[in-house]
């Protein structure tokens, strides 16, 4: 596993986050990266020990090749490499909304795994979903999951759930960051210094998420634990409900899911 040849086309925010985690756990010298922004690609290689190559075709000798490009740029990338992708290579796409069937239309002879990570890969706490067809062997799928586990949790899901995954865990961090910012603003309004407010808000969200994952309890049960009769918390909960907090979150995730579906068409 340590000697696997891994390639990545694109070293932007998401591709860079995943590959930084991979470089820490695999032989970085055997990892090839390329980017249309040459300076950014070279900087990434210098920081991680990966090898920067000038052309997208130069990564095609790798065993596992990540496609870290936005959906609108896939056509250009496949116009360059589509006919040259070797059958042995496993192509791993993180393009939001783009189904395996569409990926195959760009490169009919290639084999694809579709993935959706999130930005939390930067700290090794990503929630990543993968899906694939039966032309990917169980051994190859296991390797993909092991590679991605360098950046956090990994689960296999049916492809029909990938748009939902994109909305919940792909876009979700942005919604959580907004909540943390709002929580911190409220703390400042109530008298807490700004820097301290971010620490309290962020640690509160981090700890609360940990309780959901580790306790196995329903979030509603954990919420009820905090709500004392006629106390401060239930007063705040009632105000959130009055202002449509949950409905706003549901609508945001639904809108993101619908956009993911549209991107894939």
N, C-alpha and C positions, 0 to 999 in steps of 0.2 A: 504493500500500500504506500509506503513512504517514497518509493521510487516511481510512482505513477507520473506519466507525462500529462500535465493539465494545461489547457490553454484558455484564454479569455479574450474575447473581442469586446473592448470597452472597459474603461477603468473609472467611470463616473461614480456618482454617489452610491448606487446600489451595487454595481459590479465591483467597484473598489472595496466596498465594505466586506462583501463576501470573500473576495480574493485576499484581502489582508488577513482575514481569519484563516484561510486555507494556507497561506504562506507561513503562518506560525506553526502549523501542524504537519506540513509536508515539506519535501525537499524543494525549497524555493527556487533553486537553480534549475529545476526541471519544469518550472512553471513559466509559460510564455504568455506575454500580454501584448496587445496592440491597441491603438486608439487613434482616431482621426485627429485628435488634439495631441500632436506628437510631444509637446512639452509636458503635458499632464501625464501621458503614458510613461515617458522617461523618468519623470519625478516619482511616479508610483514604483517603478522598477528599482530605482535607486534606494527608496525607503524600505522596500520589502525583500530585496535580493532576487526578485523575479527577473526574467530576461525579457527586455523589450525588443520586439521585432517590427520591422517597417510595414509589412503587408499583412492583411488578414489571412492570405494564403499560407503565410509562414507558420500559422498555428495548426495547420491541418494534419501535421504528423503526430499530434497529441492524441491520447486515448479518450479523454473527456474534454469537451470544448464548450465553454460557457458563451452564450450570446447575450451580452449585457448591453443591448441597444434598444432604443425606444421603438415602438411598433411602426412608426412612420418611416424609420430608416432601414427596416428589415429588407425591403425590396432591393435597395442599393447594395447591401451587404451580400445578399444571395446572388445578385447579378455578378458579383465578383467571385464568390467561392462556391456557389451552388453546384456547378458541374464537377467540382474537384473534391468534394467531401468524400473521404474513403468510407466504405461500408462498415469498417471496424470501429469508426469513431462514434461516440455517443454525444450528440449535440444537446445542450441543456439551455433552453430558452427561458429568459425571465421577462419577456415582452408581455406587458399587461394586456389581457383580453384576447391574445392571439392563440387560437386553438391549434392542436397538433395537426389537424387536417389541413389548415391553411399553411402551416410550416412545411408540410409535405408537398404542398402545391408549388412552393418555391424550389424545393430540392427533393424530387420524388425518390431518389435513391438513398437519402439520408434517414437516420433513425433519431427520434427526438424524445427527450424528457422535457416536460413543461414544469416550471417551478414558479412559485411566488414567495419571495422572502419579504422581510421588512427592514427598515433602517436600523433597527436594534441589533442587526448583525455587527455594527460597529463596536459593540461592547460584548459580543458573544451571547446575546440574549434574543436572537431573532426567533420568530415563529414562521417556519417555512413549510409550505405544502408542495408536494410533487405529484405528478400524474404521468402515466406513460402507457403505451400499447404493448401488446404481447411480443413485439419484435425486439423489445428490451428484455434481456434475460434476468432472472432473479438475482444472479451474481452481479450483473451490471447495475441493477437497481440498488442493491446493497452498497455497492461502491459509491454511487451517487449520494445515497443517504449518509454514508460515513463522511464523505467530503463536506457535505452541507452541515453536518452536525458540529463541525468546527465553529460554526457561527451561531449555534443555538439549537432549539428543538426542531425536529423534522417529522412530518407525518405524510403518509400517502393518502390521497383522496381521489374519488372519482372525478373525471374532468368536469362534469356538470357543476361541481361545487367551486371551481376555480374563480369564477367571477365573484362569488360570495367571499371567498378567501381574500381576493384582492381588496374588496371593500372593508372587510373586518380587520385583518391583520396587516394588509399592505398599506391601506390609507389610515387605519386606526391610530397609529402613533401620532399623526397630525392632530387628530381629534383629542387625544389624551394630552398632548402638549398644550392645546388651547385650554383644556380644563385646568391644567397645572398653572398656566398663566393667570386664568381667571381666579383661581383659588389664592394665588399669591397677591393679585391685585386687591382682593377682598381683605387679606391679612394686612396689607399696607393701609387700606382704608380704616381698619380697626386699630392702627397704631404701630404695627410691626415694621422694622426697618426692611428695605427692599431686598437686600442680599439674604437676610435671614428668612424672609417670606418664601423665596424660591426653595431654600433648603427644606423648610417645613412642608411646603406643598408637595414637592417632588418625593420626599421620603415617605409622606403619608400615602401617596399613590403607589409607590413601590412596595411598601409594607402591606397595603391592602390587597394588591395583586398576589403577593406571596401567600397571604392567608387563604385566598380562593384556591390557589393551586395546591397548597400543602394540606389544607384541612379537608378538602373534598366536600365541604359544605356548600349548599346553595347560597349564592350571593344575598338573596333575600333574608336567609336565616342569619347571616353574618351582620347584615344591616340591622335586623331586629335586636341583635345582641347589644348594639350601640345605643339604641333608642330607648332611653328610660322614660317612664310615664311622666308626662308634663315637663319633659326636660328640654335642653337646648337642641339636641340633635333632631328630635321629631319635629321641632319647630322649623328647623332648616329643611328637612325632608318635605314638609308640607309646602314650603315656599317653592322648592324645586318643582314639585308636582303642579303647583298653581301656575308656574311659568312654562310648563310644557317641556321639562328637561328630558324625560325619556322619549317623548315623541320627537323632539328635535334630533336626538341621537339616532333613532330608528330611521328618520327621514334622511339623515346625512349618509348613513350606511347604504340605504336603498338607492340614493342618488349615485353614490360611488359605484355600486354594483351595476346599475343601468349604464353608466358611462363605460365601464369595463366591457360590457356586452357590445356597446356601440363601437368601441375601438377594435374589436375583433372582426367586424364586418367589412 
